[in-house]
Amino acid sequence: MNYYSLNKKAANVDFRDATIKGQAPDKGLYFPERIPIVDADTIKNIGNYSKEALALEIMLPYVGNTISKTDLQKIVTETIHFPFPLVPVNNDIYSLELFHGPTLAFKDVGARFMSRCLGYFSTQQEKKITVLVATSGDTGGAVANGFLGVEGVEVVILYPSGKVSPVQELQLTTCGQNIKALEVKGSFDDCQAMVKDAFMDADLNNHLTLTSANSINVARWLPQQLYYFFAYQQWIKENDTAPVISVPSGNFGNICAGLLAHVSGLPVDHFIAACNVNDAVPEYLRTGNYQSKKAVSTISNAMDVGSPSNFVRVLELFQSSYQTISEKISGYTVSDKITMQTIASVYQNNHYLLDPHGAVAYYALSEYLGSHPGKKGMILETAHPVKFPDTVEEVIGKSIEIPDSVKPLFSLVKKSVLIDPTFSELKSWLLTR
Ligand SMILES: *Cc1c(COP(=O)(O)O)cnc(C)c1O
């Protein structure tokens, strides 16, 4: 399988080069040159498959011969080495819990797969690979954890000082080894701008092999399809129609992976792009006009994205046909106030604790089901509520039980380097350390 750049100016590359480069030289996102179709028999008998066998079958065509089948089996098995339970919340809505990985967010799946692929590819080249990543919270922890101890790869994480939650900060600053955390005296936008400048700087790129670990990287984006298949394995045990799937969306990598799974043959009745007030895509779905916006801060901060980078992939999947896209996907805009009301009411009525991102998806799905009687669906619960304690504890009026897997974090010591929010600071740090 080869990948082309959505800007159509750069050469096509295989999975290996797409992973190492992250973004094409013409600044386009890579896209698979054809969409593999999952065997209809596999879908029909999906209940008989192990997660590991299913994952291998799905990823194999995307990876092609750049990784041997035995090694790919090992990589996918390690990637999905935790549960993906589909939990009923009420009669019509299930929650696909994607927070049982090591950093309690769905980003663990993409980060674990990408880190293992890069580790595999780095053995084939002499120069160390440096992964540079800006985070508003969840990406940093997942990437740090995923890449910890991977030989030949070093990770530099930039995060905005004072703007990530305590659990998130510990997750990204306590790894040590090949993981370095830069605490930037500025905003997430500053961090992102510094990383972008780094990829553009010829001098820096002569010294280092830089790549990004954001969802523009195909090795982070593609494996996110897997849990849509795992969800369906569980769904069909109790339901005989296809689900409506509501995805809390920011950069649109997650929902775009679900759409890819659907185009490959996975039965899905309808998708919901659930957004907070950063709603460039819901606006497009309502009007047919796409306009990026300036990002606004909300309590579901992993979705505070004004210009979702994977939206171009959604367009490409459906040949930019507004008609097809608006038949497949509905968009919803959910305010912080409604998000908090949703956390409260679902906790009271269903004894289920949502995090702010899952709550946005839940509200959007219940609105949609309200106007489409007879349908049922699931939300993707993208993070554990303990990652957002300020909001969740304020709403339910008590503290959240900390999962055992997180407790050891609190005895570790934060290690970060405080830097000014400028590219020159970043560059000199990268070159002189
Ligand atoms: C990153 C993130 C999202 C948004 O996912 P995209 O793939 O960027 O749309 C939603 N919820 C949580 C908890 C996240 O960390």
The ligand as a Tripos MOL2 file, in Angstrom:
@<TRIPOS>MOLECULE
LIG
   15    15     1     0     0
SMALL
NO_CHARGES

@<TRIPOS>ATOM
      1 C1         -7.7910   13.9910   21.7570 C.3       1 LIG1
      2 C2         -9.1050   13.8140   22.4430 C.ar      1 LIG1
      3 C3        -10.3310   13.9800   21.7730 C.ar      1 LIG1
      4 C4        -10.4050   14.4400   20.3280 C.3       1 LIG1
      5 O1        -10.0020   13.4470   19.4260 O.3       1 LIG1
      6 P1         -9.6880   13.8270   17.8960 P.3       1 LIG1
      7 O2         -9.1740   12.5850   17.2890 O.co2     1 LIG1
      8 O3         -8.6710   14.9270   17.9510 O.co2     1 LIG1
      9 O4        -10.9630   14.2980   17.3100 O.co2     1 LIG1
     10 C5        -11.5130   13.7300   22.4550 C.ar      1 LIG1
     11 N1        -11.4950   13.3690   23.7550 N.ar      1 LIG1
     12 C6        -10.3400   13.2130   24.4540 C.ar      1 LIG1
     13 C7        -10.4070   12.8500   25.8770 C.3       1 LIG1
     14 C8         -9.1100   13.4270   23.8240 C.ar      1 LIG1
     15 O5         -7.9750   13.2850   24.5170 O.3       1 LIG1
@<TRIPOS>BOND
     1     1     2 1
     2     2     3 ar
     3     2    14 ar
     4     3     4 1
     5     3    10 ar
     6     4     5 1
     7     5     6 1
     8     6     7 2
     9     6     8 1
    10     6     9 1
    11    10    11 ar
    12    11    12 ar
    13    12    13 1
    14    12    14 ar
    15    14    15 1
@<TRIPOS>SUBSTRUCTURE
     1 LIG1         1 GROUP 0 **** ****
